[in-house]
């Protein structure tokens, strides 16, 4: 792992945040290559999906859709502890999603001064397409993180696309997660072609309204290009971790947390901020030792930043707006976490990001690349649409029409005014 030590004087947190993000190189522009995939799948359907699967080295597909019996049987193929872990994770994710849904207003209404009534209704979309990444490994956790909130939202059709393993079928763990989440529509398709199939539909795959789930750069670019035709949950980049640590922090735990996030890939930005120089030194030593002994830890970049004060350290974390933020200092609690700018904040002695990645119940589909400034965790709301219903009595129309006519006239749309005023004439 690459380790860089920075002493910060507390000036211009935004500039330092930009410098830290620049430590990870910008990805290549994939717009043209991914655009070709989308257009070809839109025109060629299933044949194009198979063509790209072969071109990109995926296993040959006898059929795109996985048999329901294979999905149902998949949990029985897992080690008991893995199966139980997935069930615990699913139950916790569902509990959090249901609690979130209770606060998500399914309908709200207001009676206004002129007599009109405005109601805003929230309803689940008709179909959601979930992308479960493959490649370096199988990720049943991502299946649960995406499918369970869609189920809680009430989406009647949930379909999963995931790259096939060597036998032409997704891993047993991924299929088991689908079964546990109650999903029986699964396709052995990966990459941008899976996103294209969900967005445009093929002979085998009906189009969806929302596409969610993390993926590689090709998947992310494909989601960006089809956004608008379908809804998307966001644009996922490399996994991120920022730790604000104080003298009470356990350096061994923090070093493991850093190495754990480095398992996601070499482009993952990792930052530890502290007032304690000795703590930073020790974390750097431990990360170097641990990463050298663990083959799954990639050569990600770790920045160890000395800060002149706790509030400045927190302000730098906010400026970075990371996917994951750990608060590991004396006095860190939920109230300290509530004001932070991050996708998910971990507090307390047990506050390792790994819990959120798997089984705590929080969602691990989170904003990256600074998008925590305006985005948040995946939840049931991503799979719902909102509609306004306007009820206007004759009296309300008469009261509002002069105001509509005045504003419309000022904007150069006089017929809007005529349309409103017509309702006032018998």
Secondary structure, DSSP 8 states (H G I E B T S, - for coil): -EEEEEE--S--HHHHHHHHHHTS------HHHHHHHHHHHHHHTHHHHHHHHHHTT----S-SB--HHHHHHHGGGS-HHHHHHHHHHHHHHHHHHHHHHHHS-SEEEEE-TTS-EEEEEEEE-SEEEEEE--SSS--HHHHHHHHHHHHHHT-SEEEEEE---TTSS--HHHHHHHHHTT--EEE---HHHHHHHHHH--SSS---SEEE----HHHHHHHHHHBTTBEES----S--EEEEE-TTS-HHHHHHHHHHHHTT-TT-EEEEEES-HHHHHHHHHHHHHHHHH-TT----EEEEEE-S-HHHHHHHHHHHT-SEEEEESTT--HHHHHT--SSEEEESTT--HHHHHHTSSS-S----TTGGGT-----GGGGEEEEEEEE--HHHHHHHHHHHHHHHHHTT-HHHHHHHHHTT--
